[in-house]
Amino acid sequence: MRLSRFFIDAPLALGQHTLPEAQAHYIARVLRHATGDAVQLFDGSGQEYLGELIEVGKKRVCVELSEAFPGLAESPLQIHLGQGLSRGERMDWAIQKATELGANQISPIVSERCEVRLKDERADKRMAHWRQIAISACEQCGRSTIPLIHAPIGLDDWLQQLDAELKLVLHPVAEPLASHARPQSLAFLIGPEGGLTEAEVDKAKAQGFHAARLGPRVLRTETAPVVALAVAQQLWGDFS
């Protein structure tokens, strides 16, 4: 039986810990765990901890951590996903699946055809929401490191500050991914629902990006990162 696994946003060590309120509520009220149940915790450092619940109350849950061990190794391929900012569930899906597929960094990109604009408090709420999606995906898939979710950024600014050995912009008329040599770090640029304009693709190329295609069909903005990251992990990462 698979252990319940939870991310704790604080450094962990062997010994007793009182869990944060959100995790305590979920363990006690939603999952209905009881004293003596085994759990597995991680703090994003790459380390995992096994322990036992020693107190499960309405407002307080405590765990005794008795064993520490290295978590799941990250892919040798460092991936930075530049994902065109899209509406609601489409962006959530892209972040969730990119996390499961091993992306190390995710940048929501504001481009010409974006239909979403986030400012101030609304942007902060979306950032917190996206981070929680990434955390939940890590809890489910076994990753011990949470990908870095950057604040939304304009395409021009992202292109200028990006650092990666191989930079690819998805385009229906281009060479396939397999035509490139194995990189250690990779950046993908994927457009929003309306796609990138030709001028934006040209800007990316001027900053060292290569156009690459995933096949004969045009994929939706939320489908493209799933396919792109899966193919990249198969070619150069930890799928092979």
C-alpha positions in Angstrom: 0.0 0.0 0.0 1.4 3.4 -1.0 2.1 5.8 1.9 0.4 9.2 2.0 3.1 11.7 1.0 3.0 15.4 1.9 5.1 18.5 1.2 6.0 20.6 4.2 7.1 24.1 3.4 9.8 24.2 6.2 13.1 22.4 6.8 12.6 18.8 8.2 14.8 16.7 10.4 14.5 13.5 12.4 12.3 13.8 15.5 8.9 15.2 16.3 7.1 17.9 14.3 3.8 19.6 14.5 2.4 19.9 11.0 1.1 23.2 9.5 -2.6 23.8 9.8 -3.4 23.1 6.1 -1.7 19.6 6.2 -3.1 18.8 9.6 -6.7 19.5 8.4 -6.2 17.4 5.3 -4.7 14.5 7.2 -7.2 14.5 10.0 -10.5 15.6 8.4 -10.1 14.6 4.7 -8.0 11.5 4.8 -9.1 10.6 8.3 -5.7 9.3 9.3 -5.3 8.0 12.9 -2.5 7.9 15.4 0.0 5.2 14.4 -0.5 5.6 10.7 2.7 5.9 8.6 3.4 9.0 6.5 6.1 10.2 4.2 7.1 13.9 4.2 9.5 16.0 2.0 10.5 19.6 2.2 11.8 20.3 -1.4 15.4 19.8 -0.5 15.6 16.5 -2.3 15.4 14.5 1.0 12.5 12.3 2.0 11.4 11.4 5.6 9.4 8.4 6.9 7.5 8.8 10.1 4.4 7.9 12.2 1.6 10.1 13.4 1.8 10.3 17.1 -1.1 12.8 17.6 -4.1 13.4 15.4 -6.6 15.9 16.8 -9.1 18.4 15.4 -6.6 21.2 15.5 -3.2 19.6 15.9 -1.4 16.8 14.1 2.1 15.7 15.2 4.5 13.2 13.5 7.6 11.4 14.6 10.1 11.2 11.8 12.4 8.2 12.2 14.1 7.7 8.8 15.6 10.0 6.2 16.7 9.0 2.7 17.4 10.6 -0.7 14.4 11.3 -2.8 13.8 10.5 -6.4 16.7 11.7 -8.6 16.0 14.6 -10.9 16.4 14.2 -14.6 19.9 15.1 -15.9 18.2 17.4 -18.4 17.5 20.8 -16.9 14.3 22.2 -18.5 13.0 25.7 -18.4 9.5 25.9 -19.9 8.3 29.3 -21.2 4.5 28.8 -21.4 2.3 31.3 -23.1 -0.1 32.6 -20.5 -3.6 31.1 -21.1 -6.9 30.9 -19.4 -7.7 29.1 -16.1 -7.6 25.3 -16.4 -5.4 25.3 -19.5 -2.6 27.0 -17.6 -3.2 24.8 -14.6 -3.0 21.7 -16.7 0.3 22.9 -18.4 1.9 23.6 -15.0 0.7 20.3 -13.5 1.9 18.1 -16.4 5.2 20.1 -16.8 5.9 19.3 -13.1 5.2 15.6 -13.6 7.4 15.6 -16.6 10.4 17.0 -14.8 10.5 20.8 -15.7 12.8 22.6 -13.3 11.5 26.1 -14.0 8.2 27.4 -15.5 7.7 31.0 -16.7 4.3 32.2 -17.7 4.9 34.3 -20.8 2.9 37.4 -21.8 2.9 37.7 -25.6 0.9 39.6 -28.2 -2.0 37.1 -28.5 -2.4 36.4 -24.8 -6.0 36.9 -23.7 -5.0 37.0 -20.0 -3.6 39.9 -18.1 -2.6 39.6 -14.4 -1.7 42.5 -12.2 -0.9 43.1 -8.5 -3.1 41.1 -6.1 -4.6 39.0 -8.8 -1.2 38.0 -10.1 -0.1 37.1 -6.5 -3.1 34.9 -6.1 -2.4 33.1 -9.4 1.2 32.6 -8.4 0.2 31.0 -5.1 -2.4 28.9 -7.0 0.2 27.7 -9.6 2.7 26.8 -6.9 0.2 24.7 -5.1 -0.6 22.9 -8.3 3.1 22.1 -8.7 3.3 21.0 -5.1 0.3 18.6 -5.5 1.8 17.2 -8.7 5.1 16.5 -6.8 3.3 14.8 -4.0 1.5 12.6 -6.5 4.4 11.8 -8.9 7.2 11.3 -6.4 9.4 14.3 -7.1 11.3 15.6 -4.1 12.1 19.0 -5.6 9.4 21.6 -6.4 9.9 23.4 -9.7 10.4 27.2 -9.6 7.3 29.0 -10.9 8.3 32.5 -12.0 6.1 35.5 -12.1 4.5 36.3 -15.5 6.9 38.0 -17.7 6.8 39.7 -21.1 8.3 37.7 -24.0 11.0 40.2 -24.8 12.3 40.3 -21.2 12.2 36.5 -20.9 14.1 36.0 -24.2 16.9 38.5 -23.1 17.5 37.0 -19.7 17.1 33.3 -20.5 20.2 31.0 -20.2 20.1 27.5 -21.7 22.3 25.4 -23.8 19.6 24.6 -26.3 16.6 26.9 -26.9 13.6 25.7 -28.9 10.5 27.5 -30.0 7.7 25.2 -31.2 6.7 25.9 -34.8 4.7 23.8 -37.3 7.3 24.3 -40.0 10.7 23.3 -38.6 13.1 20.4 -37.9 12.1 17.7 -35.4 13.5 17.7 -31.9 15.6 14.6 -32.6 17.7 16.6 -35.1 19.5 18.4 -32.2 22.4 17.0 -30.2 21.9 16.1 -26.5 22.0 19.3 -24.3 22.4 19.5 -20.6 19.9 22.4 -20.3 16.9 23.1 -22.5 14.4 25.9 -22.9 11.1 25.5 -24.6 9.0 28.5 -25.8 5.3 27.6 -26.3 2.7 30.2 -27.4 -0.7 30.9 -25.9 -4.1 29.9 -27.3 -3.6 32.1 -30.4 0.0 31.0 -30.9 3.0 33.2 -31.3 3.2 35.7 -34.2 5.8 35.3 -36.9 7.5 38.5 -35.5 7.7 36.9 -32.0 9.2 33.7 -33.5 11.7 35.8 -35.4 12.6 37.6 -32.1 13.2 34.2 -30.4 15.4 33.1 -33.3 17.4 36.3 -33.0 18.1 35.4 -29.3 19.4 32.0 -30.2 16.3 29.9 -30.4 15.8 27.1 -33.0 12.4 26.4 -34.5 11.3 22.8 -33.7 8.2 20.8 -34.5 6.6 17.9 -32.6 4.8 16.3 -35.6 2.4 17.0 -38.4 -0.5 18.2 -36.2 -0.9 21.6 -34.5 -1.3 21.0 -30.8 -3.2 23.1 -28.3 -1.3 25.3 -25.9 -1.9 23.0 -23.0 -1.1 19.8 -25.0 2.2 21.1 -26.5 4.2 21.2 -23.2 3.2 17.6 -22.4 4.3 16.3 -25.7 7.4 18.5 -25.9 8.7 17.5 -22.4 7.9 13.8 -22.9 9.8 13.7 -26.2 12.7 15.7 -24.7 12.9 13.3 -21.7 12.9 10.4 -24.1 15.6 11.8 -26.3 17.9 13.4 -23.7 16.5 12.9 -20.2 15.5 10.1 -17.9 12.8 8.3 -19.9 15.3 6.2 -22.0 
